[in-house]
Amino acid sequence: MKRKKLTQTLFPILSFILLLNLNSFGQEINLTGKVTDAADGQSLPGVSVIIKGTYTGTATDVDGNYNLKVKPGDVLEFSFIGYKPQTVTITNQRVLDIALQEDLQELQEVVVIGYGQVRKNDATGSVIAINANDFNPGVMSSPQDLLIGKTPGVQITTGGGAPGDGATIRIRGGSSMRASNDPLIVVDGVPLDNSGINGMRNPLNSINPADIESFTVLKDASSTAIYGARASNGVIIITTKQGKKGQPFRVNYSGQVGISWKEGKIDVMNADEFRETVRKQFAGNPNIINNLGTDNTDWQKEIYRVAASNDHNLDFSGSKFDTPFRLSVGYTNQRGILKTTNLKRVTGALNVNPSFFDDFLKINIHAKGMYIKNNFGNTESIGEALLFDPTRPVMDGNERFGGYFTWTQATTGNPNIIATKNPVAHLKQHSDKSKVKRFIGNIQFDYRLHFFQDMRANLNLAYDYSKSDGKVIEPEDASWTYDEIHGSGYHKEYNEKKHNELLEFYLNYNKNIEEIYSTIDVVAGYSWQHFKKSSRSYATNTAGNYVKENNEDASENYLLSFFGRLNYTFMDRYLLTFTLRGDGSSRFAKSQRWGTFPSLALAWRIDQEDFMNRFENLSTLKLRLGYGITGQQDIIGNDYPYLPNYTISNDKAQYQFGNEFVYTLRPNGYDANIKWEETTTWNVALDFGFYNNRINGSIDYYYRKTKDLLNEIPVAAGSNLTNKLVTNVGDLSNQGFEFNLNAIPITNDSWHWEVNVNMSYNKNKIIKLIRNKDPNYVGVLTGGISGGTGSTIQIHSEGHSSNAFYVYHQVYDENGKPLEGVYVDLNGDGIINQLDLYRYKSPAPKWLAGFSSYLKYKNWDLNIAGRFSFGNYVYNNVQSNGALYSRMYDNTGFYSNIPTAVSKTNFREAQYFSDYYVQNASFMKLDNITLGYNFQKLWKNRIDLRVFAIMQNVFTITRYKGLDPEIFNGIDNNVYPRPRTFLVGVNLGF
């Protein structure tokens, strides 16, 4: 992040002015001078000028000048954030000018927070900054991939290995049940809409990872409360790269190409094993045995491929007419390992940062555009490849169904609609493509008042627009679309437009009050944000003469806010932050519309105390205490839950008036007094550093409690509206601790080694779910599974973690094999029924850990990164719904393959609710290994060149019996496999 002339604005807060002057001995000299930036000669205001070993000192003024009484032999220390400190011994000179060099490592100590930035040493909240040098390497189509495993308390779980797949992000666990649990994402000062975009797996794909300079993660309420109603799940601030003032024109290119392949497979029977098992299981039925096929087809092999990908980024940066700029373009083409899946993306970004009136007015212009083409393929074929009969061919020459083998009815030859679909046909005869355009732009005016230079006014205007169009097409000869009455085939078109408009204005007063050794930084502002969306989907048969779907939707909501923050520093060691935000949301009725969200944080820089001078190797020791309240208004699926709404009847529920049948409207349940969720957080932490911070880290403990939980509860019998209602009821808590450690064990002319380890523990518990105690109320059933009709495997219950598995306790024989249909009678009533279901384990990990190592030897560098997850469990729905002998043949005439795991149970019929299928999914993953080489002194030092190779998703160690243990919701039934990838790439700059 560039400081230079920008530091004039930061002069009051960044200055370290010591006012206690000791009487000196010997002849005093009135020393004057000027401090400038060594790179461009710009003056540096606020530089600390201290006589070493004393409390005597001063700071440079707005023009970089200083004046200080010294005597010969004194050693002056010049220091300023973002620059390397410099010491000079005084002789008899009267004028001493100093040019300070930028310190890139020190610049990283400035962290971005809401509506401003702060030195890391002055931060009072739980704030973690991750910079570009620390990002994960590899195929990165989504920004969150850069952050996986890098930050304690942040769980990022991708949806699978599909190109551009979305991810679930949780910061210190989920705090809601019916509202969003996603953190607020802020990009260059623009808070984004958390909801997705039709036609795109992940809305963050519109941000090119190559354009990102840093992530700042705000985790506790004292740091997030400035964002109020949208911050109960934490905040992630994304800052993109910019040009630097005084920087010469520079061109950078980065590119990489790679291949990906499927690693591992679900073990199902091959054709010979399948035929042999059928003969044994159906020995008394020759018709079943004699109708087996003669082919040997590996259906998983048929639907997957080795996929190539390439990514290219070009940027131009520098400073022209004293105006920093950066322009970038990027192209990504990522093929998926599932055939027909693909992502193509073109991005462009422009950042321009002019300043006027001697830097009193600074303007930041950010513009980001994206055009993306998705081919989603058909992920249903993943599960079908496990089940389809391996004794059948892919193609059988039947032109009626495109030549693909299809299960048909024996009497009519029409498709068997309940039979498993041919997975290859379901891929090749299914087209699901979309095109998405998005623009995110904002302009910020930052004006330091000429007549009151301690005050700044900041105006931020932003616009976020997206438009998507998509088509799903299946031909008439696709067997699953067969419709003898209305006509076969399927043709669907959909579109969506979303608008996000933002106006924010705030004043910032920053003053260093020398007389009381204090610095005051006050922010007060107003925010207005408008979200609007409209969408339509229309589907027919191929001929277009039968409408299967015709939906239109439009909605909008507003969020108004007033916010303020006070940062107070006393003697550079006692820190206080108070934040207050009031939010008004159009999602609630007038009586409930406004919420107030305060926070208070205190910090003590113990290392600055005199009594700590004896600890020479201690460089940082800071105690932090925080308390705050944040809100939640992002209710899933409804912008106006307080208003009555109605559902129109269908063709089978019309009302007859004479000879005319009319549609009726059925009222739905609603709560006119629905309001905010509120999450209260307590945080206590210790930051530490040793040996000039070569070893540094932090320990945090937190407790979060959400009250007025937005929850779906049962309504008393007799209601004429509904039997369920979304309202405010219930409490939920998360508590845990986080540990972060950074170390530089070795650093010299040839070697440099950096290590990071982070770890977090979180315990989630539902405290209350309904208003009145009801011993017969078991909780809210959730977690739908494949198999059965409307079956669920999880539950929200008081006294337990969210999404706990709700299962029977399996009984085993003397050899350790589960007994089919035999469960423990937990309530002792002699009957096995739903009263014997119990809550067992949770999909949420108790422990998360990440590790990384960066080793540099001369021109070589090696980067390794990985993760641990402990205490997370997964329901193996692949086995519970497939590893059953009864699945091998259906009376309607089709066969199905089954996983070889059936030999572990010998189950014939489904036992969906057996806790046998809730399996330990703890894992250790080595995510990335990167080896690079830097070429030096090319073309008279005008060219920088680095070549590298990356292995991604290197290995996984786990006891889980499925394909991949990393499944966020804890139900494994149809996950796109995460591929293993090898890439080579180059970074070129000149």
N, C-alpha and C positions, 0 to 999 in steps of 0.2 A: 504494500500500500504506500503511495507516494506521500511524502510529507513536504519537504522543501518550503515553498512559499505558503503552502497550506498551514504550516506551523504558526503563521501569524495569527490565524484564528484560534489555535489551541494554546496561544501564549500564556493565558492566565492559569490554566489547569496543569500544563506540563512543566511550568517553572518550579524549581525548587529553591525558594528564596530564604536564606538564613539571615536573621536580623540581629542576632546577638554578637556584637563585635567586641572582641577581647583587646585590651591594651597591648600593643606590640612593643617589643624592645628594639632599639636600634633606630636608624633613620628610616622614615617612611617615604615611599615613593607614590605619587598619584599616577597610577597606571591606567591608560586608556587603550582601547582597541576595538576591533570589529570581528565578529565571528560570521563566517560564511560557509556555504555548501561547497565542498571541494569539487563537485562535479560541474556545477554551472555558475558558481560565484554568487548565488542568491544569498541575501542576508538571512540570518537565522535568529528570530526573536525567541526569548524565553530560555536561552542556554544557561545552565547553571555554572557559575564561576566561583569555585570554593578554594580557599587556602587549606591545603591538605592538613588534617590533624586538628583543625579548629572548627568553630561554628561561624566563622567570618566568611561572608561571601555576598554575591549579588547575582543578577541575571541580566542578560542582554535585553535592550528595549526593542520596540517594533522594527527598528532599522538594523538590529544586530549589534548595536554599540553597547559598551560597558565602561564603567569607571570604578576603580577599586584601589584603596590604599594598601600597599604591600611594602615589604622590605627585602633587601637582597637575601637570597637563600630560601625564600618561601617557594613552595611548590604549588602551582596552580593546577586545579583539576577542572577541565571543561567537559561537561557531560550534557547530553540531550537525547531524549528518547528517539530511537531510530538511527542514531549515529554512534560511531565508536568513540569512547572517551579518550581524551588526550591530556597529558600532563606536561607542564613546562616549568623549569626551574628559573626563578627570577635572578637576574644579575643587576645591572644598573639601567636597563632599558626603561623608557617612558611610554613607549607605544608597542603593543603586542597584538598583531592580527593573527587569527587562527582560522584554518580551513578544516572543517570536520568531514570525515568520510562516512558515507552511509553504512550502517550495520544491518544487513538483511535479516540476520537472526534476531536482532533486537526489534526490528520492525514487526516481527511476528508476535511480539509481546503486546501489541495493540489489538484488542478484540472488538468486534462489532457487536453492539447491543441495540435494542430497540430505540430508534430515533437518536442515534449517535454512536460514539465509540468511547472506549476507556482503556487505559493501560491495564494490563492483566493484573499487575500488583495492586491496582485500585479497585478491582472488581469485588463486589460484596456478595454476588449470587453465584449459583452453580453454573458456570459458563465454560464450555470447551470449544476451542478453535482448532479446526483441522485445515491445514494449508495444502496447496497443490503438491508439494514435495512428499506429502504423507498419503496421497490418494492410492487406492488399489489400482494396479495396472490391469490391462486385458481388454476383452471385448466389453465395452461400456456403452450401451445404448441409452441408459437411464442414469441420471445423476446420483440416485441413492446407492448405486453399485459402488461408487467411489468410497463410500462411508462405512461399508459393512465391516464390523469387527473393530472399528477404530475408536469407538467412544464407549465408556462404561455406562450402563443403564439404557443403552439404545439398542433395541432388537429390530433388525431389518431382515425380513424373510421374503424372498422372491417367490412369486406364484409358481415358478417352474422354470424350464429352460427355453420357453418360446421366445423368439426374437422380440425385444422390447417389452417383455413381460412386466407387469406391475409388481409392486412389493407392498407388504404390510409393515408399517413403521410404528413401533411402540416405544415411548419414552417413559421409563419407570412404570411399566404396566398400563393396562387399560383402566380408565376412570369412569367409563360409562357402559351402558348395556343396550340402549336403544338409540343413542346419539352417536356421532362419530367419535372414534378413539384416535383419529389421525392427528399428528401435530400440525400446527400452522406452518406453512412454507412461505417465506418472504424472499423474493428475488429482487435484488437491487432496490429495496424499499417498497416493493409492490406485494402486498399480501394476496396470495392466490386463492382461488376457489378450491375447496377440498374435493368437490365432486368430480367425477370422471367426465370424459368426453366420448360420446358415441363414436365408434369406429377407431378407437385407440385404446390399447391395453393399459397405458399408463400416461396420465396427463403430463408428468414430468419429462416425458420423452421430447417435449418441445424445447428443452434446454440442452444444448450440446455440452456434454461433460468436458470437452476440451476448452470451453470458454470459462470454466469456473475457476476462480482464484482461491476461494476458501468457503468452508462451512463453519458457521458458529451455532452451536447447539445450546439453547437456553432450557434448563431442566427444572429449576425450582421456581416457586411462585414469586420470589423476590426479583427474579430476572425476567419472568414472563408476564407479570401482572400489567406491565405497560401496554400489553396487547389485550388485556381484559377478557372479554367474552369468548375469545377464540383460542385461549392459551392454556386451557386446563390440561391439554395433552402435550405441552411443551411447544417450543418454537425452533424451527431450523431456518437460519438466515443464510441465503446463498449470495455471495458477492462475486461478480464476474470480473474478468481481467480488464484492465484499462491501460492506456498509455501513460507515460510519465513526462512531466515537464522537463525540458532540457535534454530529453533522450533523442539520440539520432534516429533517423528513419531505419526501421528494421523489418525484415521479412522472415517469417518462421513457417516451416512446413513440418507437419508430423503425419506419418502414415504407417499403417500396419495391415498385414494380410495374415489370414490364419485359416485353419481347418478345425472343425469340431466333429466329434463322433460320440455315439452313445456309449456310455460306460456302464456295463452291467445290464442285466435283464431280469425280468420276473421268470422264475423257473416254472415252466409249464411242460406238460408231456409232449414229447415228440410223437411223430405219427406211429412208430412201432410201439412205443409205450402206451399210447392211447388205445390202439387196437387190442393190445394184450389186456389192458385193464377193462375195456368194454366186455371182452369175452368172459372175464372172471365175474364181473358185476352182473351181467345179464346172461349167465350161462344157460338159463332155462328158456331163453327167448331167441330162437335162431333167426327170426326176421330182423331183429335189431343187429345181430352180429353180421348177418349176410349183407346188410345194406351199408356197411362201412366202405369208405372210399379206399382207393389204392395209391393216392398221391402222398408225397412227403413235403409239406409246406410249412416253412417257418414264418408265421405271419408277422412276428415282430421284425424279422429281417426284411420283410416285404414293405413295411411302411416307413422304415428309417433309412437314412443315408448319411454319408460323410458330406458335411456341408462346408462350403467356403464362405469367408466373409472378408470384407475390406473396409477400411476407414481412412479418410483423408481429411486433413484440416490445414488451412492456409490462413495466416493472419498478417496484417500490416499494421505496424504501430510506430509511434514516435511523437514528435512535437513540432507543429507547424504554426508559424505566427504566434509563438508562445502558447499554443493550445494543444494539450495532449489529446491523442486520439488512438483508437484501435478499431480496426475493421477485420472481421473474420468470416470465412465461409467454410462449411463442412459438408462432407458427403459420407453417408454410411450405407452399406449394402450388406445386410446380415441375413444369411439363409439359415433356416432352422433345420435341425436334424430330422424332424418329422417332414416327410415329403410334402411339397406344395406350400409350406410355411415360409414367409419371407418378410423382411422389413427393408424399405428404402427410404432414406431421409436426406433432405437438403436443409441446411440451416444457414442463417446469416445473422451477424450481430455487429452493431456499431455503438461504440461508446466515445463520446466527445465531451471534453471538460474545459470549456473556455472560462476565462476570468476577466473581469473588467474593473476599472477604477482602483488600480493598484491592489488587486485581489480582494477588494471589499465585497464585490459581487462575484460569486462563483456559480456556474451553471453546469449541471451534470445531465447529459442526454444519453439515455439508454434505449436501444431499439433491438428487438430480437424477433426474427421471423423463422417460421418452420413450415416445410411442406413434407408430408409423410405419406407413403403408400404402404398399406398393410395387406398381406395375404395371410389370413388367419388359419387357412386349412380347416380341418375338421378333427378336433381333439377327441371326439367320441371314438375315433378309430383306434386310439391307444388302448382303451379297455376292450374293444372288440377284437383286437389282435391277440389278446390273452385267451379269449373264449372261443374263437372260431375253430371249427373242426380241422385239425392238421392233416387229415386224410383227403381233403378236397383241394382242387386246383384253384388258382386265382381266376383263370379264365376257363370257360367250358364251351365257348362258341355259341351260346344262346344269344342271338342278336336282339331278342326281345328286351333283354336287360343289359344292353351294351356289351355283350359278350362275357360278362362277369358271372361266375358261379353264384347262384341265388337259391336259397331255400324256398321251395314252392309247395302249394297244397297239392296233394296227390290227385284229387278229383278234378280241380279246375285249372291247374297250372299257374294260378295267380300266386303272387308272393305271399309267403307265410309272414304275417305282420308281427308276430311275437318272436320270430326267430332272430338270432344275432345277424346283423348286417355284415356283408363282406367288407372287411376293413379297407382293402385296397379300393374297392368301388366307392366306398363312402368318402375316401380321399379324392379320387380322380373325378368323380361325378358330382362333386360339391365345390362350388366356388363361393368364397366369402372374402370379398375385397373391400377396402375402404380408402378414401383419400381425405386427409385432414390438413387444414391450414390453420396456423395460429400466429398471432402477432401480440407481443407484449412490449409496450413502450411507456416510458415515463420521462418527464423533465423536472428536475429539481432546481429551484432557485434558492441559493443560500447567500444572504446579504448581511454583512457586518455593518451595523449602523454607523455612519460617519460621525454623527453627533453623540453617539453613546456606544463606544467601541467594545464594551463588554457584552453587548447584546447582539444576537443574531436572529434573523427572521428566515424561516425555511418554508417554502411552498413546494409541494410535491403533487403533480398532476399525472395520472396514469390511466392507461386503457389496455385492457386485455380482451382480445377478440379471437374466437375460434369458430370454424365452420367445418363440418364433416359431412361426407356423403358416402354411402355404402350400398353394396348390392350383394344379395345372396341368391345364387342361381343353381337349380338342380334340374336336369333335363327330364323329359317325360319317361325315358327308359330307365331312370333311377328307380329301382324296385321299391324303395321305401316311400316313394311319393305316389304309388299306385292308388288311384281313386276312380273306380268304375262309374260312379254316379256323376261327379263334378269335373272329372278330367285330371290327369296326372301332371307331374312336374311342379316346380315351385319357383316363384320369382318374387323377390322382396327388394324393395328400395327404401332406404331410410336417410334422414338428414337431421342435422341439429345445428343450431347457432347459439353461441353463448357470448354474453357481454359482461365485462367486469370494469366498472368505472370507479375511479378513486380521486378524491381531493383531500389532501391533508395539509394543515398549516400549523406550525408551532414556533414559539419564541424560545430562545435559549440564552440565559444569562449565566455568564461564567466569570468569576472574579476571585482573584487571589488577594485576600485581605491580610497584608503583612503584619498589621498591628496585633492581630489576634491569632497569627500563625495558622490561618484557615483558608480553605478554598471552598467556594460555593458554586455549584453547577445546578441551575434550575431549568427545567423544560416544562412548558405548558402549551397545549395544543388542542386542535379539533380535527376530527376525521369523519369523512362521509364516504360510504362505499355502497354501490348499487350493483346487484347481480340480476341478470335477466337471461332467460333461456327459452327456446322454443324448439320443438322437435315434431317429426312426423314419421310414421312407418306405414307402408302400404304393401300388401302381399296378395298375390293371386296364383292360380295355376299357370302353367306355361302358356296356354291359349289366351289367358287374360279374361276369361268369361266367368270366373268365379272368384269372388273376393274372400280371402282367408283372414285378412287382417287389415284394419284401417283405423289407425290411432293418431291423434294429434294431442299435443300437450304444450302448454305455455305457462310460465310462472316467473315471478321476480320477488326479490326481497331487498330490504335496505338495512344498513347498520350505521347508526350515528354514534359518535363517541366524543367525550371530552377527557383529556388525560393530563397528568402532571407528574413530575418526578423531581425530587430534591436529592442531590448528592452533596454531602458535606464531609470535608476532610479536615482534621485538626492535627497539626504537628506532623503531618505526613504519616500518621500511624493509626489514628482513630477515625474510622470511616462509618458513615451512616447513609443509607439510601431509603427514601420513603417514596412510594408510588401510589397514585390513586387514579383510577379510570372509571368513568361512568359510561355504560353502553346502553343504547336503545335499539331493540331489534323489532322489525315489523313482523317477526314470526309469532309474537305474543300480543295479547289484548292490551289496551291502553293501561289498564290497572296493573299489569304485570310486565310492562314493556321495558322498564329501565332497571338495570342492575348496577351495583357499585362494587368495585373490586380493589381493595387496598393491599399494600404489602409494606413490610418493614424489614430491613436487613442491617446488621451491624458487623463490622469487621475490625479486628485488632492486628496490626502488623507488629507482632511481638519482636521480630528481628530488628526493628528500629529502636527498641528500648536500649538505654545505656547498659543495663545489667546483662544484655546479651553479647556485649563486646568480647567477653571471655571465650565465646564459642567461635573460634576463628573459621572453622569449616562450615558453619551454618550460614547460608546465604538467604534463605527465605523461610519464614515461619509466620503464618497468618491464620487466625481463628475467625471463622465466619458463622453467623447465626442469622437465620431467615425465617420469616413467617409471611404468608400471604393467602389471598383468596382469588381464584380465577373462576371463569364461568364457562358454560357450554350451551349453545343455542342451535347447533348444527344438527337438527333432528333429521334422521334419515328418511327420505322419501316424501316429505311434506313441508312446504314452505309456510303453510298457514294452519297449524294443527288446532288452533283455538276456534276456528270457524266451522259451522255445520256444513256437511257435505253429503252428497247423495250418489247412489249407484243406480244406473239405469238397468232395467231388466233386460233379459235376453228373449229370444224368440219363444222359449218354452215357459216364460213367466209373464205373459201379457194378460191384460184385463179386458174382458169383453163388455162392450157397450152395444147392445143389439147385435148387428152383424159385423161390427167393427171391433178389431182387437188393437189396443193401444199399449204402448210401453209405459211402465210405471217407474217411479223413483223410490228407492229404499233409503231411508236415512241411516247414516253410519254413526258410530259412536265418536264422541269428541269431548274434550275437556276445555271449557271456556276459560278456565283459570290456570292453564298450563303455564309454566314459567321456567326460568333458568335452572340448570343444574349448577351447583356450586362446589368447587373443590378447594379445600383448605390444606395447605402444605406447611409443615415445619421442617427446617433443614439445619443441621449443624455440621460443620466441616473444618478440616485442617489442611492447609496448603503448606508444603515443605520443600526445601531445596538445600543441597549440600555441594561443597566444592564448586562455588561459582555457578550453581544450578546445573552442573553436569549430571547430578542425580536430583530429580525433582518429581513431584507428584502431589496427589491429594487423596483425602479420605472423606467421604460424605455419608451421613446418615440422614434418612428422610422418613417422614410419615405423612401420607396423603389420605384424606377422607373426603369422599363425595357424598353430599346430602341432596335431598330432593331429586333423587335419581329418576331419570326418564326411563320408565319401565312399562311393559305391557302386563296388565294384571287382569285376573278374572273379575267379571261383574256379577253381582248377585242375581240369582235366578229371578225372572219376572221382568227384566228390563226389555223394553220394546225396541231398543236400538241395536245392542250387540252383546255378546258374551265376553268380549275382551275390550280393554281400553288402555290407550297410551296416556299416562299421566305422571305426575311427580310423586313418587313414593319409593322409599328405600334409601339405604346407606351402603357404601362400599369403601373399603380401605386398601391401600397399598403401602407397605413399609419395607425398607431394605437399606442396604448400604452399597457404596461404590468405592473402588480403589483404582487409582491410575498411577503408573510409575513410568518415568522416562529416564534413560541413562545413556551416557556416552562413556563406555568403559575405556575406549582407546581413541586417541586423536593425536596425530603427529604428521610430519611431512608426507609420509607414505600411506599411513593407515588411518581410517576413520570408521568407527563402529557406533551405531545408535540402536538402542533397544527400547521397545515399548511393550508394556504388559498392562492390561486393564481387566478388571473383574467386577461383577455386580451380582447382588442377591436381591430378589424381590419376592414378597409374599402377598398374594392377593386374597381378600376375604370379603364375602358379602355379609354385611351386618344386619340389614333389614330389607325386606322385599314388599311387605304388605302393611297397610295401616294398622290393622288389628291382628293380634295374635290368633292364629288358627292352627291347632295341632294337626289337622288333616291336610294342610296345604304343603305339598312336597316341594313346590317351586315351579320355575318356568322351564318347560322342556324345549330343547334346542339341539342343533347339530344333526341335520338330516343325513341319512345314509342310503346307499344303494341296497335294494332288497326290501321286500314288504311294501306296504302302502303307507306313506307318511311316517315311517319309522324314524325315531330320533334316538341318539345315543348319549346325549349330554344334558346337563341340567344346571340352572342357576338356583342355588338353595342358600338359605340363611346359615351362616356358620361355616360355609365352605367356599372354595375358590370358584370364580366364574368358570363356566363350561366344564365342570367336573363330569367325568364319565359316570353314567347311571346304568349299572349292570348287575347281573347275577354273579354270585360267588361260585366259581366252577369247582366241581369235585373231581379228583383224579384217582386212578387205580394205583395198585402197588408198584407199577412200573413207571409211574409219572405221566401216564397218558390221560387226557381229559375224557371223562365219561359223557357220552352224548345225552344231553337233556337232563343231566343230574346236577343239581345245584344245592347249595347249603340253605336250609330252612332258617333264615336269620331271625325271624320273629317267633319261631317255635310253635306255630299254630298247626303244623302237620300238613300244610298246603304250600306248594310253590306257586306264587302268583306275584303281582306287581308290588305287593307289600314287602317282598323279599329283595327287591332291588336296592342297591346301596351305592353310595358315592365313592368312586375309586379313582384316584390320581387326577392329573390335569394336563392339558397340552402345553401349558405355559411352563417354560424352564424356571427352575429355582435359581440356578447359577448360570451366568453367561461370562465368557472370558474371551479376550482377543489378544493376539500377540503379533509383533512384527519385528523384523531385524533388517537393518540397512548396513551393509559392510562395503567400504570403498578401499581399494588398494590401487594407488596411483591412478591409472585411467580406467580401471575395472570397477564395476559396482554390482552387488548382489543384494536383492531384496526378497524377503520371505515374509508371508503374512498368513495367518490362520485363525481359527476360532474353536472354542469349546462351548458346548451346551449340555447342562446336567439337570436331570430331574424332569425333563419333558417326556410325555407319553403320547403315543399315537394309536388310534384305533385302526387296525389293519382290515379295512373293508374289502380289499382285494381278496383276502383269504376267507373272511366271513361270508362273502357272497359268492365266491367262486370255488373254493377248495371243498367241494361236496360231491360225493359220488352220484347223487340224484341229479346233478346238473348235466351229466354226460349224455343223457338222452331225454328228449321231451316227447310226449305221446302224440304231438302233432307232426312228428316225423323228422326233427332236426337234432343234430348232435352238438355238443359243446365241449371244448377242452377245459381242463381244470389245472390249477397250480399243483406242483408236486408236493407242496406242503400238506396236502390231504393225508399223506402217509404219517404225519405227526399226530393226527387226530382220528383218522378213519371215520369222520363224520359223514353220514349219508344225507341228513337233512340240515337245513340252516339253523344255527344257534346264534342268532345275531347279538343277543344280549349277554353272552358269556364274557366274563372278564379275561378269558384266555386271549382274546383278540386285542386287549389293551396292553400294548407292548412298550417296553422301555426303549425310548428313542434318543437317549443321550448320545452325543457324538463329538468327535474331534475332526475338524476339516482343515486341511492345508489348502488354502484358496489360491495362492499365487506364488510362483517362483519366477523372478525376473533377473536375467543376467545381461549387463550392458557394458559397452566400451565407448569411451569418449576420445575422439581424435582431437588433438590440439595443434595450434599454430598452423592452421590451414590457410593458404592464400594470405600470408602476412597478417595472421590473426583476425581476418575478416569473416571467417566462416567457423561456425560451431557445428560439429557433427557427432551424433551419438547413434549407435546401432544397438539393438537389443533383441532378446528372445524371451518369450513368456510362456509358461505352462500354467493353465488356469484349471481350477477344480482338480487338483493333483491327486488327492485321495481322501477317503472318508473312513474313519474307524468308528464302528457302532455295533451294538448288539441287536439292533432292530432287524426284524425278519423280512421287511419289505425292501423296495428298491432304494428309497432315500428317506432318511429320518427327519429331514427338515421340512415340516409341514405345519404351517402356522395354526390352522384351526384344529389340528389333531386328528383329522379324518383322511385316510389314504384310500382313494378310490379311483382316481383318473388323472394323475399328475403328469404333466409334460416333463420328461426326464431332463435333468440338468446335464449338459454335455461336458466332456473334457475337451479342452481347446489348446492348440499350440499356435503361437503367433510369432512373427518376426516383424520388426519395424525400424523406423528411422526418424530421428529428430534433426532437422537441418535449419540453421539460422544464419543469416548474414545481413 
